[in-house]
Structures are given as structure tokens and as C-alpha cells.
């Protein structure tokens, strides 16, 4: 295997299984920061070994086993030869770790030494609840979980929060130190504690999905790995806390949004706007799952929360045969309710889009102008994009050009930027 192929294999495994590996290591060593360090050491080992000796039969298990071996080395260096070290050492057996070969006792190959498939979901959820511990600030909780569980880079997290990368890195570093100082255990918390942290966990899953469904940077419009991981976590969470309607509301939102993924890009990867999408390509199974989850959220009888309301909007799109036949008046009403429940500039901007479809661009432009005057979303391309579209529909081409040029400068995703540049060219 050449060096390039080996590195690609390492990157692929890490992208898929990093959260599970960190979670499993945290379960074994009981130290969140150490677990991530061990996982990074295992990754470095793989970058050297796999290109030379080939990808092992169980790549994720190989990384986990190497990480656990490094844990033993760390305990040894600290002269901490206690029961924890002895227990870990007994589990591993001798040989096969450095090269990724089979363990000395092949009859144990399917055991936890390589991987523990029944523990994966609990490990990742424990990792999420730990990252969302109340001792951390909200910003730190979200940044840490996106980094460790979602696998996002500091740059991607910074773009999601519209803050400098250095700020995100500082938050993550402080969060790890705080968790260590507070001796926060690695575990899925009991029910009463779980409820307190659920809002942060839902927010993190939502932000992971948001980055996956509309990548803030790079050449791909959709990052299916991140979006898929968020959906998986939402499904697992819905089983863990089945009586919480907002969990089902979030799951419904993710399923209904992901249902449109097959039609959101063309053969060349270019974005396809909603009005041009072939709705026959929408994932009908995902729509059914999403509507069922929304029905479960509504059945609780406590009213829909912020995620449930967004899911209700997504359902309006999912059941409409076309853009023209969409119930835009209902969508406007739902956005108004959402704005009262969880006010934000993004929600207000989306309401403006819905108003433009229901009542025309002239009714929507004052909403967008008010956001611009308040300095909302100043670092995002979304506001000038919407304002440019409204101005085009109103026949104000010169002003629209200025807005779209500004949007191009702010847009970090190459695919979206191409669409904006095409709109500029169409203005002549």
C-alpha cells in the first residue's frame, strides 16, 4: 500500500469512528482529556503503520487497542500500578498491537479487545453528556462536543458560531481543564441529571447536522458524514429519553430535512434550489420517519418546542407537490410562533423568505432591512443573499448586484459561492 492510500484509509476510519474511539477510551481510563490524547496517539501510530503494513482487518478496533496500550504505558510512567492498570493489562493479552495484527489469542478476536459494538451508542452519548456538563459554559459545551463528538475542526466550529478560530480553541482547552478539575465521571447521567443537560445535547446535535446539511466551507455543499452522525445520535437519544417530546421534534426535523438531500445537488455537485428540485428524488422513507417522529412529539400534549416547530415547517415542504402549492401562509404563522419561542436573526430571516413567498417581496424587504440596520448576521452571507433575491424580484438590479457581491465575499462554501456568482452574471 502506498503512503497516500494508507493516509486516506486512516482519515476515513477517523472520520467515521473518532467519537466512538474517544468514548470507548474514556470509558476505560475514566479521564476525558487523557482519552482524547490517547486517541490522537493511536491515530499518529496508524499514520506510520498502515501505509507500511496495510490496513488491519478491524481498523477502529486497532485504534482502540493501541489507545488502550498507550493508557497502560501512561499509567506505568506515572508508577500507578494499581488495580485499574492490572485490569487493563489482563484484557489486552500480548503481541499484535504495534503492527495491527491479530492478538495472541485469536479466539478473543471478536471480544471487546478489538471493539464493543453493543457499547458504542452509550459511549458516544456519555461523551456528549459529559461535554455538556453544567460546569461548562454553554459556548464551551457546544464547542467541545462539536470537536470531540462531531469531529469538526476548530475552523468549522468558528464559522458555525461566527467567532475567531482562536476563541474556539481557547474554549475547548478551558473546557477540558474544567472537566478534569471537577472530576466529572464518564457516564450517561441518571434521569434527573439527564433532563438538565438535554437542551445542550439537543443543541449540539442540531449544530452538527446544520454543518453537515450546509457546509460552512470547503467544496461540498453537504457533508453526509456529519449529517448522518447527527441523525444517528438523535435516533439513539430518542430511545434513551422516549418521553421527551423535543427529542422527537429534533429527530423529525433532521429526518425531514435530510429527505431532500438527494435532490439538493446536481450530478456535478452544484446546489439545486428548492424550486428546481426534482421532488421525486426526495427520500420518502425519511419523510415517513420524520412525520412519525413529529406525531410522537405532538402526542405528548405539551405543545411543540423550537425543534418541533421547525419540523412542522419542514413537513409543510415535504408534503407539498411544488413550491407554488406549498402552504406558505401556514409556514409564516409557524415562523412567527418560533420567533416568539426562540427569537434569533436566522429565524427572522427565514420568516422574511416565507413572507416573500406568501405576500410578495415588497412585504418581506422591510423585515430584512430591519435586520441589516441592527447589524444582525454581519459576518454571514445569508442576509445579503436574501436581500439580493428580494431586490431582483422587485426589479432593483443595481442594488441587488451590490448585495450579491457582498454575499460572494462572505460565502465560505465554494458550491454556494458559484451559485451566487451565476446570479450576478445573470444580472448582466
C-alpha positions as CSV (number, residue, x, y, z in Angstrom):
1,X,0.0,0.0,0.0
2,X,1.4,3.4,-0.9
3,X,1.6,6.2,1.6
4,X,-1.2,8.2,0.1
5,X,-3.7,5.3,0.1
6,X,-2.7,4.5,3.7
7,X,-3.3,8.0,4.9
8,X,-6.6,8.1,3.1
9,X,-7.7,4.9,4.9
10,X,-6.6,6.4,8.3
11,X,-8.6,9.6,7.5
12,X,-11.7,7.6,6.5
13,X,-11.7,5.5,9.7
14,X,-11.1,8.5,11.9
15,X,-13.9,10.5,10.2
16,X,-16.4,7.7,10.9
17,X,-15.2,6.3,14.2
18,X,-13.3,9.0,16.1
19,X,-16.1,9.8,18.6
20,X,-16.7,6.1,19.3
21,X,-13.0,5.6,19.8
22,X,-12.6,8.5,22.2
23,X,-15.8,7.4,24.0
24,X,-14.6,3.9,24.4
25,X,-11.2,5.0,25.7
26,X,-12.8,7.5,28.1
27,X,-14.9,4.6,29.5
28,X,-11.7,2.6,30.1
29,X,-9.4,5.2,31.6
30,X,-12.1,7.4,33.2
31,X,-10.4,10.6,32.0
32,X,-11.9,12.6,29.2
33,X,-8.8,14.7,28.3
34,X,-6.5,11.6,28.5
35,X,-8.8,9.6,26.3
36,X,-8.6,12.2,23.5
37,X,-4.8,12.4,23.8
38,X,-4.7,8.5,23.6
39,X,-6.9,8.5,20.6
40,X,-4.6,11.1,18.9
41,X,-1.6,9.0,19.7
42,X,-3.3,5.9,18.2
43,X,-4.1,8.0,15.1
44,X,-0.4,9.0,14.8
45,X,0.6,5.4,15.1
46,X,-1.8,4.4,12.3
47,X,-0.4,7.1,10.0
48,X,3.0,5.5,10.3
49,X,2.0,1.8,10.4
50,X,-0.9,1.4,8.0
51,X,0.9,2.8,4.9
52,X,3.8,0.4,5.6
53,X,1.9,-2.8,6.7
54,X,-1.6,-2.4,5.3
55,X,-4.9,-1.6,6.9
56,X,-5.8,-4.1,9.7
57,X,-8.9,-6.2,9.5
58,X,-10.6,-4.2,12.2
59,X,-9.3,-0.6,11.8
60,X,-11.4,1.0,14.5
61,X,-10.6,-1.8,16.9
62,X,-6.9,-1.5,16.1
63,X,-7.0,2.2,17.0
64,X,-8.9,1.4,20.2
65,X,-6.4,-1.3,21.2
66,X,-3.4,0.9,20.5
67,X,-5.1,3.7,22.6
68,X,-5.6,1.3,25.5
69,X,-2.0,0.1,25.2
70,X,-0.9,3.8,25.4
71,X,-3.1,4.1,28.5
72,X,-1.1,1.3,30.2
73,X,2.1,3.0,29.2
74,X,0.9,6.3,30.7
75,X,-0.1,4.6,34.0
76,X,3.3,2.8,34.1
77,X,5.1,6.1,33.6
78,X,3.2,7.5,36.5
79,X,4.1,4.4,38.5
80,X,0.4,3.9,39.1
81,X,0.4,0.1,39.0
82,X,-3.0,-0.1,40.7
83,X,-6.0,-2.3,40.1
84,X,-7.1,-0.2,37.1
85,X,-3.7,-0.8,35.4
86,X,-3.8,-4.6,36.2
87,X,-7.3,-4.9,34.9
88,X,-6.5,-3.2,31.6
89,X,-3.3,-5.2,31.2
90,X,-5.2,-8.5,31.7
91,X,-7.7,-7.5,29.0
92,X,-5.2,-6.9,26.2
93,X,-3.1,-10.0,26.0
94,X,0.4,-10.0,24.4
95,X,1.5,-9.1,20.9
96,X,-0.2,-7.8,17.7
97,X,-0.8,-4.2,18.9
98,X,2.1,-2.3,17.3
99,X,1.6,-3.9,13.9
100,X,-2.2,-4.2,14.0
101,X,-2.0,-7.9,13.6
102,X,-4.2,-10.5,15.4
103,X,-4.0,-10.7,19.1
104,X,-2.1,-13.7,20.7
105,X,-5.4,-15.4,21.5
106,X,-7.4,-15.5,18.2
107,X,-10.5,-16.9,20.0
108,X,-10.9,-13.5,21.6
109,X,-10.8,-11.5,18.3
110,X,-14.5,-10.6,18.5
111,X,-14.4,-9.5,22.1
112,X,-14.0,-6.0,23.5
113,X,-10.3,-6.1,22.9
114,X,-11.0,-5.1,19.3
115,X,-14.4,-3.5,19.6
116,X,-17.5,-3.5,21.6
117,X,-20.4,-2.9,19.2
118,X,-23.1,-3.1,22.0
119,X,-21.4,-0.3,23.9
120,X,-20.8,2.2,21.1
121,X,-24.0,4.2,21.4
122,X,-23.7,4.5,25.2
123,X,-20.1,5.6,24.8
124,X,-20.9,8.4,22.4
125,X,-23.9,9.5,24.4
126,X,-21.9,9.5,27.6
127,X,-19.3,11.6,25.7
128,X,-22.0,14.0,24.7
129,X,-23.5,14.4,28.2
130,X,-20.0,14.8,29.6
131,X,-19.2,17.5,27.1
132,X,-22.5,19.2,28.0
133,X,-21.9,19.2,31.8
134,X,-23.3,22.2,33.7
135,X,-19.8,23.1,35.0
136,X,-19.1,24.3,31.5
137,X,-20.4,27.5,29.8
138,X,-22.9,27.0,27.0
139,X,-20.4,28.1,24.4
140,X,-17.8,25.7,25.8
141,X,-20.3,22.8,25.9
142,X,-21.2,23.2,22.3
143,X,-17.6,23.8,21.0
144,X,-16.2,20.8,22.9
145,X,-18.9,18.4,21.8
146,X,-18.7,19.5,18.2
147,X,-14.9,19.0,18.3
148,X,-14.8,15.6,20.1
149,X,-18.1,14.0,19.1
150,X,-18.8,15.7,15.8
151,X,-15.2,15.7,14.6
152,X,-15.4,19.3,13.3
153,X,-12.2,21.3,13.1
154,X,-11.8,24.4,15.1
155,X,-12.2,26.5,11.9
156,X,-15.5,24.8,11.1
157,X,-16.8,25.5,14.6
158,X,-15.6,29.1,14.4
159,X,-17.6,29.6,11.2
160,X,-20.7,28.0,12.8
161,X,-20.5,30.5,15.7
162,X,-19.2,33.4,13.7
163,X,-16.2,33.8,16.1
164,X,-12.4,33.7,15.6
165,X,-10.8,30.2,15.5
166,X,-8.5,31.2,18.4
167,X,-11.6,31.8,20.5
168,X,-12.9,28.3,19.8
169,X,-9.6,26.7,20.6
170,X,-9.4,28.6,23.9
171,X,-12.9,27.4,24.8
172,X,-12.0,23.8,24.1
173,X,-8.8,23.9,26.1
174,X,-10.6,25.6,29.1
175,X,-13.4,23.1,28.9
176,X,-11.1,20.1,29.1
177,X,-9.3,21.6,32.1
178,X,-12.6,22.4,33.8
179,X,-13.9,18.8,33.4
180,X,-10.6,17.4,34.8
181,X,-10.6,19.8,37.7
182,X,-14.2,19.0,38.5
183,X,-13.5,15.2,38.2
184,X,-16.6,14.8,36.1
185,X,-17.2,11.0,35.6
186,X,-17.6,9.4,32.2
187,X,-21.1,8.1,32.2
188,X,-24.6,8.6,30.9
189,X,-26.1,10.5,33.8
190,X,-29.2,9.4,35.8
191,X,-32.6,10.6,34.7
192,X,-32.9,13.7,36.9
193,X,-29.4,15.0,35.8
194,X,-30.1,14.0,32.2
195,X,-33.1,16.3,31.9
196,X,-31.0,19.3,33.0
197,X,-28.4,18.7,30.2
198,X,-30.8,17.6,27.5
199,X,-31.2,21.1,26.0
200,X,-27.4,21.4,25.4
201,X,-27.2,17.9,23.9
202,X,-30.1,18.7,21.5
203,X,-28.4,21.9,20.5
204,X,-25.2,20.2,19.8
205,X,-26.8,17.5,17.6
206,X,-28.7,20.3,15.8
207,X,-25.5,22.2,15.1
208,X,-23.6,19.1,13.9
209,X,-26.5,18.4,11.5
210,X,-26.5,22.1,10.4
211,X,-22.8,22.0,9.5
212,X,-23.4,18.7,7.6
213,X,-26.5,19.8,5.7
214,X,-25.0,23.2,4.6
215,X,-21.2,23.0,5.0
216,X,-19.8,26.4,6.1
217,X,-16.6,25.9,4.0
218,X,-15.0,23.5,1.5
219,X,-16.0,22.2,-1.8
220,X,-19.0,20.0,-0.8
221,X,-22.4,21.6,-0.1
222,X,-23.5,18.6,2.0
223,X,-21.3,16.7,4.4
224,X,-23.2,13.4,4.7
225,X,-20.8,12.1,7.4
226,X,-21.7,14.9,9.8
227,X,-25.4,14.9,8.9
228,X,-25.7,11.2,9.2
229,X,-23.9,11.1,12.6
230,X,-26.4,13.8,13.9
231,X,-29.3,11.7,12.7
232,X,-27.9,8.6,14.3
233,X,-27.3,10.4,17.6
234,X,-30.9,11.8,17.5
235,X,-32.3,8.3,16.9
236,X,-30.3,6.9,19.8
237,X,-31.3,9.8,22.1
238,X,-35.0,9.3,21.2
239,X,-34.7,5.7,22.5
240,X,-32.8,6.9,25.6
241,X,-35.3,9.6,26.6
242,X,-38.5,8.4,24.8
243,X,-40.8,10.6,26.9
244,X,-39.2,13.9,25.9
245,X,-41.2,15.5,23.0
246,X,-38.5,17.9,21.9
247,X,-36.1,14.9,21.3
248,X,-38.7,13.6,18.8
249,X,-39.2,17.1,17.4
250,X,-35.4,17.3,16.7
251,X,-35.4,13.8,15.1
252,X,-38.3,14.8,12.9
253,X,-36.6,18.0,11.8
254,X,-33.4,16.1,10.9
255,X,-35.2,13.3,9.0
256,X,-37.5,15.7,7.1
257,X,-34.5,17.9,6.1
258,X,-32.3,15.0,5.1
259,X,-35.1,13.6,3.0
260,X,-34.3,16.4,0.5
261,X,-30.6,15.7,0.3
262,X,-30.8,13.5,-2.9
263,X,-32.3,16.4,-4.9
264,X,-30.3,19.3,-3.4
265,X,-27.2,18.8,-5.6
266,X,-26.9,18.0,-9.3
267,X,-24.5,15.5,-10.9
268,X,-21.6,17.9,-10.7
269,X,-22.2,18.7,-7.0
270,X,-23.8,22.1,-7.8
271,X,-26.6,23.2,-5.4
272,X,-30.1,22.8,-6.8
273,X,-32.5,25.4,-5.3
274,X,-35.8,24.3,-3.8
275,X,-37.9,25.5,-6.7
276,X,-35.8,23.4,-9.2
277,X,-35.5,20.2,-7.2
278,X,-37.0,17.0,-8.6
279,X,-39.3,16.1,-5.7
280,X,-39.5,12.5,-7.0
281,X,-35.9,12.1,-5.7
282,X,-36.8,13.1,-2.2
283,X,-36.4,10.2,0.3
284,X,-40.0,9.1,1.0
285,X,-38.9,6.7,3.7
286,X,-37.2,9.5,5.6
287,X,-40.3,11.7,5.2
288,X,-42.4,9.0,6.7
289,X,-39.9,8.6,9.6
290,X,-39.9,12.3,10.1
291,X,-43.6,12.7,10.1
292,X,-43.9,9.8,12.6
293,X,-41.4,11.4,14.9
294,X,-43.3,14.7,14.7
295,X,-46.6,12.9,15.5
296,X,-44.9,11.5,18.6
297,X,-43.8,14.9,19.7
298,X,-47.3,16.3,19.2
299,X,-48.8,13.3,21.0
300,X,-47.1,14.4,24.3
301,X,-49.7,17.2,24.5
302,X,-47.2,19.8,25.8
303,X,-47.0,21.8,22.6
304,X,-44.1,21.8,20.1
305,X,-40.8,23.3,21.1
306,X,-38.4,25.1,18.8
307,X,-37.2,21.9,17.0
308,X,-40.7,20.6,16.7
309,X,-41.9,23.9,15.1
310,X,-39.0,23.8,12.6
311,X,-40.0,20.2,11.9
312,X,-43.6,21.3,11.3
313,X,-42.2,23.8,8.7
314,X,-40.1,21.0,7.1
315,X,-43.3,18.9,6.9
316,X,-45.1,21.6,5.0
317,X,-42.4,21.4,2.4
318,X,-42.3,17.6,2.4
319,X,-46.0,17.1,1.6
320,X,-46.3,19.9,-0.9
321,X,-46.2,18.8,-4.6
322,X,-44.4,22.1,-5.6
323,X,-43.1,25.4,-4.4
324,X,-46.2,27.1,-5.7
325,X,-48.6,24.7,-3.9
326,X,-46.8,25.0,-0.6
327,X,-48.8,26.4,2.3
328,X,-46.7,29.5,2.8
329,X,-49.2,31.2,5.0
330,X,-49.0,28.3,7.5
331,X,-45.2,28.5,7.3
332,X,-45.3,32.2,8.1
333,X,-47.5,31.5,11.1
334,X,-45.2,28.8,12.4
335,X,-42.2,31.1,12.0
336,X,-44.0,33.8,14.0
337,X,-44.6,31.3,16.8
338,X,-41.0,30.1,16.5
339,X,-39.7,33.7,16.7
340,X,-41.6,34.2,20.0
341,X,-40.4,30.9,21.5
342,X,-36.7,31.1,20.3
343,X,-36.0,34.5,18.8
344,X,-32.9,34.8,16.5
345,X,-31.9,36.7,13.4
346,X,-31.8,33.5,11.4
347,X,-35.4,32.7,12.2
348,X,-36.4,36.2,11.4
349,X,-34.6,36.0,8.1
350,X,-36.3,32.7,7.3
351,X,-39.7,34.3,8.2
352,X,-38.9,37.1,5.7
353,X,-38.4,34.4,2.9
354,X,-41.7,32.8,3.8
355,X,-43.4,36.2,3.8
356,X,-42.0,36.9,0.4
357,X,-43.5,33.7,-0.9
358,X,-46.9,34.2,0.7
359,X,-47.3,38.0,0.3
360,X,-44.6,39.1,-2.2
361,X,-41.1,40.6,-1.9
362,X,-42.3,44.1,-1.0
363,X,-43.8,42.8,2.2
364,X,-40.6,40.9,3.1
365,X,-38.0,43.6,2.3
366,X,-38.7,45.7,5.4
367,X,-38.0,42.7,7.7
368,X,-34.6,42.1,6.0
369,X,-33.8,45.8,6.1
370,X,-34.5,45.9,9.8
371,X,-32.1,43.0,10.4
372,X,-29.4,44.7,8.3
373,X,-29.9,48.0,10.2
374,X,-29.5,46.2,13.5
375,X,-26.2,44.7,12.3
376,X,-27.6,41.1,12.5
377,X,-25.7,38.3,10.7
378,X,-23.0,40.8,9.7
379,X,-20.5,38.0,9.1
380,X,-22.8,35.7,7.2
381,X,-23.6,35.6,3.5
382,X,-27.2,34.7,4.2
383,X,-28.7,38.2,4.8
384,X,-27.2,39.9,1.7
385,X,-28.2,36.8,-0.4
386,X,-31.8,37.0,0.7
387,X,-31.9,40.8,0.3
388,X,-30.4,40.5,-3.2
389,X,-33.0,38.0,-4.2
390,X,-35.8,40.3,-3.0
391,X,-34.3,43.3,-4.8
392,X,-34.1,41.2,-8.0
393,X,-37.8,40.3,-7.7
394,X,-38.6,44.0,-7.2
395,X,-36.6,45.0,-10.3
396,X,-33.9,46.9,-8.5
397,X,-31.0,45.3,-10.3
398,X,-28.2,47.7,-9.3
399,X,-29.0,47.4,-5.6
400,X,-29.3,43.6,-5.9
401,X,-25.8,43.4,-7.5
402,X,-24.3,45.2,-4.6
403,X,-25.9,42.8,-2.1
404,X,-24.9,39.7,-4.1
405,X,-21.3,40.9,-4.5
406,X,-21.2,41.3,-0.7
407,X,-22.7,37.8,-0.3
408,X,-20.0,36.3,-2.5
409,X,-17.2,37.9,-0.4
410,X,-18.7,36.4,2.8
411,X,-19.6,33.0,1.5
412,X,-17.1,30.3,2.6
413,X,-18.6,27.3,0.7
414,X,-17.3,27.1,-2.9
415,X,-20.5,25.5,-4.2
416,X,-22.8,28.2,-2.8
417,X,-20.4,30.9,-3.9
418,X,-20.6,29.5,-7.5
419,X,-24.4,29.9,-7.4
420,X,-24.2,33.4,-6.2
421,X,-21.7,34.3,-8.9
422,X,-24.0,32.8,-11.5
423,X,-26.8,35.1,-10.2
424,X,-24.5,38.0,-10.5
425,X,-23.7,37.1,-14.1
426,X,-27.4,36.8,-14.9
427,X,-27.9,40.4,-13.8
428,X,-25.8,41.4,-16.8
